[in-house]
Amino acid sequence: MNGSFRIARGSVLGPLESTVMEIVWDRGDEVTVGDVHDALAADGRDLAYSTVKAILTNLAAKGHLRKRAEGRNNLFAPALSRAAFRERVIGAVLASFTRSDRSPLIAQFVDVVGTDEAALDAMEALIAQKRAEIRDDA
């Protein structure tokens, strides 16, 4: 799997939801409950078909998947690409931490990337780009 979307104590997606989303994104097309059930079984996860169906239905109810009926099957597809979903999650997390004082968040972020010269260079370039955009908008 490409990575989990768990965040600290809470989570955007639970462990099974994250695994199912990764399967759907990796398929790159609509999937059935059976497709996901088979992929999970191939990965050594012995889940009931009804459990997989419930996970997919819940992900659709949360807006993470699109669901459409075709005959007796429901087809599921990602509502957002993996990258767009990741951006949305990061944006929501950052927004929750920056409602009042951004200083601790910025300090922590700099500490995390501060050991990597290339990351610091990239951050400086992004800051310069954002400053230029702000000036252009003014």
N, C-alpha and C positions, 0 to 999 in steps of 0.2 A: 504494500500500500504506500501511497505517496505522503502520507502524514495525517495526523489526527487534528481535529479542530476542537480539542478539549481545551478549556481555559480555566486555570486555577481550580477553585472549588466548584464552580458551576461549569456548565458546558453549553456550547452552542449545539453540539450534537453528542449524543451518547455514544459509547463504544460501538455498538451494533449499527446505529444510524450512520456513524462515520464510515464504517466498513462498507455498508450498503451504498452510500453516496460514492465512494471510491469505485465500486464495481460499476455503477451506472455511468460515472464520468469516463471510466476506462473503456466501456463499450462504445461510447461515442454516438449512440443511437438509442431509440426507444427499446425498453426491455420489458419483459413480462415477469410476473412473480416467479414463474418456473425458471427463467434465465438466471435470476438472482439466487434462487434456491440452489440451483445446480452449481453456480460459481462459489457459493458459500460451502457447499458440500465438498467441492474439489479442494477447498482450502482447509478441510478438516473440521468444519463447523456443522454439527448435526442438529439443525433447527427444523422444527415443524414447518410445513408449508404455510400454515395459518399464521405462524409467527412472522415469517418473511412478508406475507401479505399485509399484516398489521403494521409492520415497520414502514413499508412502502406507502401505505395509506396515510400513516401519520406524517411522513415526510411531505407528502402532497398537501395534507391539511395545513402544515406549517409553512407552505409556500416554497419549499426547497425543490420539489418535483412537480412537473405537470403530469396530469393523469387524464387519459382518454380511453373510452371504451371502443373496442373493435370486436364485434361479435360477442363471444363469451369471455374474452380476455380483456384485462385492463393493461394498457401500455403506459409506461412511465418514462419520462425524460427529464433531465435536469432543467430547472427553471433558470439557472445561471451557470456559466462555465465555472470550472474549478477556480480559475484566477479571479473571476468577478465575485464569486462567493467568498473567497479568501479576503479580497479587498473590503467587502461589506462587513465581514466579521471583524477585521482589524479596525475599520472605521468605527464600528459600534463600541468596541472595547476602548479604543482611544477616547471616544466621546465621553464614555462613562467615567474615565479617569481625569478628564480635563474640564469638568463642569465648573470647578472653582479655581484651583491653583494648578497650573501646568508645570511648575518648576520641578516637583519631584519626578514626574513622568519623564521630562526632558533629561534630568540628571541621570535617571536610571538607564534611559536609552543610550546616552553617551557612554556610561560605564560599560554597558553590554557590548557596544560596537567599538569602544575605545581601544581595544587590544588589537584591532585590525586596521592597519594603515589604509588599505584599499577601501574599507567601509567608511572610514572617516573622510577620505577624499570624495567618495560618492555622496556622502551626506553634505559636505561643503558645496558640491556642485548643485545638489538639489536645493539647498538654501539659497544659493545665488540665483538659480532659475526662478524660484518663488519670489524673491525680492524684485527681480526684473519684471515678472508678471504683475506684481502689485504696483510698481511704478508705471507700467504701461496702462493699467486700469485707472490710475489716478488722473 
